[in-house]
Amino acid sequence: MLPGLREVYDAYVREAAALPALPDALRAEVWTSERLGTLEAAAPHARARRAALGDLVVRLRAAATPGARAFLRALAAIGPPETRRAAGRAADALGGVPPAPWEASLGRVAPGGVWLIQEGPLDGDRLVCEFRHEGQGPAGTHALAVRLTHGGVLSEVVVVGDVPALMAAARQAVAAELCTVQPYGAAVAGARLRAALDGPEAPPGACYPALALARHRAALLPSA
């Protein structure tokens, strides 16, 4: 275990005690993405990040609490692909620990509509991609809103829980001639998002909390 991060792992175990009480899978995924973003921002390179995630999985399995199990299930659902299998096995080993009520919904998401919002010649493009957790009806609907520069570089990532409110605000902005909104191809959006989210340039610091969730959702969009 990386000694410099031992206190971080212990803090995550303590914080995870509140995880099973969150109301739904989306909030659990956002919570998990925020912790993953903290680790990624602190890691000097991909190898260090993989090592840190491996240590975190070991620490959560050893904790064997309901919060640790929920965290492991979330890591198995939306964490980096190289960590998901180990996290899933660790969660399976905690079969006697009570599951969170939304555990089965983690990562089970279907894509919906996609829109392109353009606010001005200098603002780049904002891609809004709708998703829905399976079996949750309208309550499971949410969106990923990502702003890209004209060079395709990531500049903003936001997870939106109230999609109707977002689109209503966009329509008001269109009426005020502040932006344009148009349907956009899911395959084109997916390609652009995946290229930006995995690009060589480090994203702005404010993007890190949503990166893991954004990568998971972008991977669900079709390929061209």
Sequence and secondary structure as in RCSB ss.txt:
>XXXX:A:sequence
MLPGLREVYDAYVREAAALPALPDALRAEVWTSERLGTLEAAAPHARARRAALGDLVVRLRAAATPGARAFLRAL
AAIGPPETRRAAGRAADALGGVPPAPWEASLGRVAPGGVWLIQEGPLDGDRLVCEFRHEGQGPAGTHALAVRLTH
GGVLSEVVVVGDVPALMAAARQAVAAELCTVQPYGAAVAGARLRAALDGPEAPPGACYPALALARHRAALLPSA
>XXXX:A:secstr
  GGGHHHHHHHHHHGGGGGGSSSHHHHHHHHHHHHHHHHHH SSHHHHHHHHHHHHHHHHHH  HHHHHHHHHH
HHHS HHHHHHHHHHHHTTTTS   TTGGGTT EEEEEEEEEE  TTS EEEEEEEEETTSGGGGEEEEEEEE T
TS EEEEEEES HHHHHHHHHHHHHTTS EEEE  HHHHHHHHHHHHT SS   GGGHHHHHHHHHHHHHS   
